[in-house]
Amino acid sequence: MNELISRINSLKERLAKARQVVKIDEKQKKIIELHALMNATDFWKDTDRAKKTSQEASDLENEVLFFERFKRELFDLSEIVELDENDQTVNLRSEAEVQLLQLEKEFEKMEFAMLMNGQHDHEDSMVAIHAGAGGTDAQDWAEMLLRMYLRFCEKQNWKTKIINLSPGAEAGLKSVLFEVIGRHSYGYLKAEAGVHRLVRISPFDAEKMRHTSFALVEVLPFWTDEVKIEINLEDLRIDTYRAGGHGGQGVNTTDSAVRITHLPTKIVVTCQNERSQMQNRETAMKILKAKLQQYYETKEEDERARLRGEYTEAAWGNQARSYVIHPYKLVKDHRTDFETADTDAVLNGDLNQLIEAYLRKKAGG
């Protein structure tokens, strides 16, 4: 039993440190504040804001309840083991071992969630995918990445919404921008930012040769009500144009698509997937605010250039991750050296191991 007691005490220490890191006391105060807002008579006047507030309160309550439940179960186990230290029956040791192992595994998952401690990690996010070098193969690769991320988001129970989509001439996508609504979606998906390289037998090559193609993935936190950026209308150039599509009923016959250029920073955003020009303009302004917020918070000039759209070379030498389907199967993240041969699982949205390896390395763990 001495070994079990030692492991229990170690877990208690880790739990105490974790409680401070995730600021449970502050979250309990925040829950009280949110409930006060929710009890206001005019709370449901703004439905979108009310839903977001309710969801935030629910998420915080679940985090606090996890800590309280875990602490109680760990204390109960400690009491049982210490009381029966002298009565070391086989059944007791076996049951205590199983229960402690479950708690340790559960705590490891919680420790991963603790990596979401960045300033905007709890926010919703926007993900943009741009086809790079590789022609039609690259455009097809961009569409494959979109499918991969939508499946990953579905597994996380996050909601997604396409904001802007530019189809390729023959297949795939030139670019796509979509919103991800879910707690910590930015904290997870920020690991996906960078150039993604695909090596495979091209389905567009009659000679069935191996091709390499690239796509650039951008990830931004999507603030809504909290964005405090003030935009001078004189700094904007707003253009409207006819939204494109694959043809048929989906093609717009009016100039509903909107392109907004922020002249001082040269940041350009577009939106064409809403039903009206007014809706597209409102969405484009939200995107612009998010990009400007990150632009002004960023000190590195390389990152600012990327946000302006100047750094869009998705080609050799820049890849963050490689996906090889032929002549062998391998997904390798060049930033962490994590690799897996299960390419099918990854392309079907199983990204947790890749993301966890990235976040742990960034955190120094």
Salt bridges, closest charged atoms under 4 A:
ASP25 OD1 - ARG19 NH2 3.62
ASP46 OD2 - ARG49 NE 3.79
GLU61 OE2 - HIS35 NE2 2.43
GLU63 OE1 - LYS27 NZ 2.45
GLU63 OE2 - ARG183 NE 3.07
GLU68 OE2 - ARG19 NH1 3.06
GLU73 OE2 - ARG69 NH1 3.12
GLU97 OE2 - ARG7 NH1 3.00
GLU104 OE1 - ARG7 NH2 2.79
GLU106 OE2 - ARG69 NH2 2.29
GLU111 OE1 - ARG14 NH2 2.89
ASP121 OD1 - LYS190 NZ 2.95
GLU123 OE2 - HIS122 NE2 3.34
ASP137 OD1 - ARG200 NH2 3.15
ASP137 OD2 - HIS211 ND1 3.70
ASP140 OD2 - ARG200 NH2 2.80
GLU192 OE1 - ARG321 NH1 2.71
ASP205 OD2 - HIS211 NE2 2.79
GLU218 OE1 - HIS130 NE2 2.68
GLU218 OE2 - ARG306 NH1 2.92
ASP239 OD2 - ARG237 NE 3.51
GLU274 OE2 - LYS161 NZ 3.04
GLU297 OE1 - HIS120 NE2 3.10
GLU301 OE2 - ARG308 NH2 2.80
GLU303 OE2 - ARG306 NH2 2.57
GLU310 OE2 - ARG308 NE 2.73
ASP333 OD2 - ARG321 NH2 3.23
ASP333 OD2 - ARG335 NH2 2.70
GLU356 OE2 - ARG360 NE 2.81
